[in-house]
C-alpha cells in the first residue's frame, strides 16, 4: 500500500511538472492561440454556410483563413506601419514643445515636419555614428519584426485548424483535462463570453468612437488625425472622461491657434456625437457581447494586465479574472469553499 501511494504521489508530481513545462513552452504563442480560438468560435455560423457552398469544412476553413489574411491582417499591418511613423512624429513634437500651451498648439499644428521614413542610407549612417548601440537597436527591431511574422503565422495556422477541426479539438480537451465535463463547459462558456465581450462590447464601441473621432479630426483639418483617432479609441476604455482626454486638448489647441470656430465644432462633436455615441452604443453592443464583470473590475483587469505583460495584457487580464470568477462560482455551488467541503454540508443537512 505504501509503495502504491508513493508511486501515485510521484506520478502526480511528474504530471504537474510536465503540465507546467508545457505551459511555459506554449506561453510565447498564447496570444495567437487565444485569438484564433475566438475567431473560430465567432466564425462558426459563417463557416457552416460556406461549407455548404464549397462542399467541405476544410475548404471553408481555408477560404475563411485566406479572407482573414487578405481583408484584415494585410491592411492592418500596413496601417500599423503608417501609424507608427505618425505616432513617433507626434511624440517627438510634444517632447520638443516648451510648456503646456505649446504642446496643445503643436498637437493641432503641422510643424512636425511629417513622419520620417528611414531608408538604407539612414540606417548605415546610424550604424556608423553610434556603432554597437545602433546594432543592438537594429537587432531588437529585427527580432520584434520576426516575432510578429511568427505570431501571424501561428494565428493563421491555428485559425484554420480550429475552423476545420474545432469540434474534435474541443472534445479531446474536455476528455483529457482533470475537470468534470459540466465544469469544463462552464469555463469554456466564460472563455467565449470574454472574447465576445472584448471584441464586440469593448472593442466595437472603441472602434466606432475612434472612427467617428478620426472623421471629425480629418474634417477639421487636424494633423495626425489617424493617430489621434487611435488614441481616442483607447481612451474610450476609461469610464466617465474617456474620449475627452483626446478631443478636449484638440479643441483647446484649435482655439489657442486662433481657430475658434473649429475648436467649438470639435467640442460639439466630442460632446454630442462621440460622447452620446458611447451612451447609446455601449448598452446596445453589450447585449451581444457582455462580460459578467463589473466595469471597474474589467478596467482594473485590463490595466493590470497591461502593466504585467504589456499590450496583450488588455486581453489576458480580463480573461484570467473572468475564468477565476467562474471557477470560484463553481467551487461555491459545489460546496467546496467550506472548511470541509460537501461532507460538512451533508452532515449539517
C-alpha positions in Angstrom: 0.0 0.0 0.0 2.8 2.4 0.9 4.6 1.7 -2.4 1.4 2.3 -4.3 0.8 5.7 -2.5 4.4 6.6 -3.2 4.1 5.8 -6.9 0.8 7.7 -7.1 2.3 10.7 -5.4 5.3 10.7 -7.7 3.1 10.4 -10.8 1.0 13.4 -9.7 4.1 15.5 -9.2 5.5 14.4 -12.5 2.2 15.2 -14.2 2.1 18.6 -12.6 5.7 19.4 -13.7 5.0 18.2 -17.2 1.9 20.4 -17.4 3.8 23.4 -16.1 6.6 22.8 -18.6 4.1 22.5 -21.4 2.5 25.8 -20.3 5.9 27.5 -20.3 6.6 26.2 -23.8 3.2 27.4 -25.1 3.1 30.7 -23.3 5.0 32.7 -26.0 2.2 31.9 -28.5 -0.8 32.1 -26.2 -2.0 35.4 -27.9 -2.2 33.8 -31.3 -3.9 30.6 -30.0 -6.5 32.6 -27.9 -7.4 34.9 -30.7 -7.6 32.1 -33.2 -9.9 30.2 -30.9 -12.2 33.2 -30.5 -12.1 33.7 -34.3 -13.1 30.1 -34.9 -16.0 30.4 -32.4 -17.3 33.6 -33.9 -17.0 32.3 -37.4 -18.9 29.1 -36.9 -22.2 30.3 -38.4 -20.4 31.7 -41.4 -18.3 28.6 -41.8 -21.5 26.4 -41.9 -22.8 28.4 -44.8 -19.5 28.4 -46.7 -19.2 24.7 -46.1 -22.5 24.1 -47.8 -21.4 26.2 -50.7 -17.9 24.8 -51.1 -19.0 21.3 -50.0 -16.4 20.6 -47.3 -15.3 22.0 -44.0 -11.7 22.0 -44.9 -12.3 24.1 -48.0 -14.5 26.5 -46.0 -11.8 26.8 -43.3 -9.1 27.6 -45.9 -11.4 30.2 -47.6 -12.1 32.0 -44.4 -8.5 31.9 -43.3 -7.4 33.4 -46.7 -10.2 36.0 -46.4 -9.0 36.9 -42.9 -5.4 37.3 -44.1 -6.3 39.5 -47.2 -9.1 41.5 -45.7 -7.9 42.1 -42.2 -4.2 41.2 -41.5 -2.6 42.8 -44.6 -4.4 46.1 -44.3 -3.9 46.2 -40.6 -0.2 45.6 -40.9 0.1 48.4 -43.5 -1.9 50.8 -41.3 0.3 49.9 -38.3 3.4 51.0 -40.1 1.8 54.3 -41.1 0.5 54.9 -37.6 3.9 54.1 -36.0 5.6 56.7 -38.1 2.9 59.3 -37.3 3.0 58.4 -33.6 6.8 58.8 -33.5 6.4 62.2 -35.1 3.7 63.3 -32.6 5.8 62.2 -29.6 8.9 64.0 -31.0 6.8 67.2 -31.4 5.4 67.0 -27.9 8.8 66.4 -26.4 10.3 69.4 -28.2 7.4 71.7 -27.1 8.1 74.1 -24.2 5.2 74.3 -21.8 1.6 73.0 -21.8 0.3 75.7 -24.2 3.0 75.0 -26.8 2.2 71.3 -26.6 -1.5 71.9 -27.2 -0.7 74.1 -30.1 1.7 71.5 -31.5 -0.9 68.8 -31.5 -3.1 70.7 -34.0 -0.3 72.3 -36.0 1.6 70.9 -38.9 5.0 71.9 -37.8 6.2 68.4 -37.0 7.7 68.1 -40.5 5.8 64.9 -41.1 6.7 61.4 -40.3 10.3 60.5 -41.0 10.9 57.4 -43.1 14.3 55.7 -42.7 15.9 54.2 -45.8 19.1 52.1 -46.2 21.5 55.1 -46.2 19.9 56.5 -42.9 20.4 53.0 -41.3 24.1 52.9 -42.5 24.6 56.4 -41.1 23.2 55.5 -37.8 25.4 52.4 -37.5 28.5 54.5 -38.4 27.6 57.2 -35.9 26.5 55.1 -32.9 28.3 51.8 -33.6 27.4 48.9 -31.2 24.3 50.7 -29.8 22.8 51.1 -33.3 23.4 47.4 -34.0 21.6 46.5 -30.8 18.7 48.7 -31.7 18.5 47.2 -35.2 18.7 43.7 -33.7 15.8 44.5 -31.4 13.7 45.8 -34.3 14.5 42.8 -36.4 13.6 40.5 -33.5 10.3 42.2 -33.0 9.5 42.0 -36.7 10.4 38.3 -36.8 8.3 37.6 -33.7 5.3 39.5 -35.3 5.5 37.4 -38.5 5.8 34.2 -36.4 2.8 35.2 -34.4 0.7 35.9 -37.5 1.8 32.5 -38.9 0.7 30.7 -35.7 -2.6 32.7 -35.7 -3.4 31.7 -39.3 -2.4 28.1 -38.7 -4.5 27.8 -35.5 -7.4 29.6 -37.1 -7.5 27.1 -40.0 -7.1 24.1 -37.6 -9.8 25.3 -35.2 -12.2 26.0 -38.1 -11.6 22.7 -39.7 -11.3 20.5 -36.6 -12.5 22.7 -33.8 -15.2 20.3 -32.6 -12.8 17.4 -32.4 -10.2 19.5 -30.5 -12.8 20.6 -28.0 -13.9 17.1 -27.3 -10.3 15.9 -26.9 -9.6 18.7 -24.4 -12.8 18.0 -22.5 -11.9 14.3 -22.2 -8.3 14.9 -21.1 -8.5 17.8 -18.6 -8.9 16.7 -14.9 -12.2 18.6 -14.6 -15.8 17.3 -14.7 -17.3 17.9 -18.2 -20.1 20.2 -16.8 -17.5 22.4 -15.1 -15.3 22.4 -18.2 -18.3 23.5 -20.3 -18.9 26.4 -17.9 -15.3 27.5 -18.1 -15.4 27.2 -21.9 -18.5 29.4 -21.9 -16.8 32.0 -19.7 -13.8 31.9 -22.1 -16.1 32.5 -25.2 -18.0 35.2 -23.3 -14.8 37.1 -22.5 -13.8 37.0 -26.2 -17.2 38.1 -27.4 -17.3 40.9 -24.7 -13.8 42.2 -25.5 -14.3 42.1 -29.3 -18.0 43.2 -29.6 -18.8 45.1 -26.3 -15.5 46.8 -25.6 -13.7 46.7 -29.0 -16.8 47.5 -31.0 -17.6 50.6 -29.0 -13.9 51.8 -29.0 -13.6 51.2 -32.8 -16.8 53.1 -33.7 -15.8 56.0 -31.4 -12.3 56.1 -32.9 -13.6 56.1 -36.4 -16.1 58.9 -35.6 -13.4 61.0 -34.0 -11.0 60.4 -36.9 -13.6 61.6 -39.3 -14.1 64.7 -37.2 -10.3 65.4 -37.0 -10.0 65.0 -40.7 -12.9 67.3 -41.5 -11.5 70.0 -39.2 -8.0 69.7 -40.8 -6.3 68.4 -37.6 -2.8 66.9 -38.4 -2.1 63.3 -37.4 -5.9 62.6 -37.4 -5.4 58.8 -37.6 -3.1 58.7 -34.6 -5.4 60.9 -32.6 -8.3 58.6 -33.7 -6.5 55.6 -32.3 -5.7 57.4 -29.1 -9.4 58.3 -28.8 -10.4 54.7 -29.3 -8.0 53.6 -26.5 -9.2 56.5 -24.2 -12.8 55.3 -24.6 -11.9 52.3 -22.4 -11.7 54.7 -19.4 -15.1 55.3 -17.8 -16.7 58.8 -17.5 -13.9 61.0 -19.0 -12.8 58.5 -21.7 -12.5 60.1 -25.1 -12.5 63.6 -23.7 -8.8 63.0 -22.8 -8.1 63.4 -26.5 -10.7 65.6 -28.1 -10.7 68.3 -25.4 -6.9 69.1 -25.8 -7.5 69.1 -29.6 -10.4 71.6 -29.2 -8.3 73.8 -26.9 -5.3 73.6 -29.3 -7.5 74.7 -32.1 -8.8 77.7 -30.1 -5.3 78.6 -28.9 -4.0 78.7 -32.5 -6.8 81.1 -33.5 -9.2 78.6 -35.0 -12.1 79.4 -32.6 -14.8 78.1 -34.9 -13.1 74.8 -35.5 -12.4 74.5 -31.8 -16.1 75.0 -30.9 -17.1 72.5 -33.6 -14.6 70.0 -32.2 -16.1 70.4 -28.7 -19.6 70.0 -30.1 -18.6 66.8 -31.9 -17.0 65.5 -28.7 -20.0 66.2 -26.5 -22.9 65.5 -28.8 -21.6 62.9 -31.2 -18.7 60.9 -29.6 -19.9 61.2 -26.1 -23.6 60.5 -26.9 -22.5 57.6 -29.1 -20.8 56.0 -26.1 -24.1 56.2 -24.1 -26.1 54.7 -26.9 -23.8 52.1 -28.4 -22.3 50.6 -25.3 -25.6 49.2 -23.9 -26.6 48.1 -27.4 -23.4 46.2 -28.1 -23.5 44.8 -24.5 -26.5 42.7 -25.5 -24.3 40.7 -27.9 -21.0 40.9 -26.1 -21.2 41.4 -22.3 -18.6 40.3 -19.8 -20.1 39.2 -16.5 -17.7 41.5 -14.6 -18.3 45.0 -13.1 -17.0 47.8 -15.2 -14.5 48.8 -12.5 -13.1 45.2 -12.2 -12.9 44.9 -16.0 -10.9 48.1 -16.2 -8.6 47.2 -13.4 -8.0 43.8 -15.0 -7.1 45.4 -18.4 -4.7 47.9 -16.9 -3.3 45.3 -14.5 -2.6 43.0 -17.4 -1.1 45.9 -19.4 1.3 46.7 -16.6 2.2 43.0 -16.2 2.7 41.6 -19.7 2.4 44.6 -21.9 -0.3 45.4 -24.5 -1.6 41.8 -24.7 -2.4 42.2 -21.0 -5.5 44.1 -22.2 -6.8 40.6 -23.3 -5.1 38.3 -20.7 -6.1 40.3 -17.7 -9.9 40.2 -18.2 -9.7 36.6 -19.4 -7.9 35.3 -16.3 -10.1 37.4 -14.0 -13.3 36.1 -15.7 -12.2 32.5 -15.5 -11.2 32.9 -11.9 -14.6 34.3 -11.0 -16.3 31.4 -12.8 -14.0 28.9 -11.1 -14.9 30.3 -7.7 -18.6 30.2 -8.6 -18.3 26.5 -9.4 -16.5 25.8 -6.1 -19.1 27.7 -4.2 -22.0 25.9 -5.9 -20.3 22.5 -5.3 -19.8 23.3 -1.6 -16.0 23.1 -2.0 -15.3 26.5 -0.4 -16.4 25.5 3.1 -13.8 24.3 5.6 -14.6 20.6 5.0 -16.4 20.7 1.6 -19.6 18.7 0.7 -19.2 16.3 3.6 -19.8 19.1 6.1 -23.0 20.3 4.3 -24.4 16.7 4.2 -23.7 16.3 7.9 -25.5 19.6 8.7 -28.4 18.6 6.5 
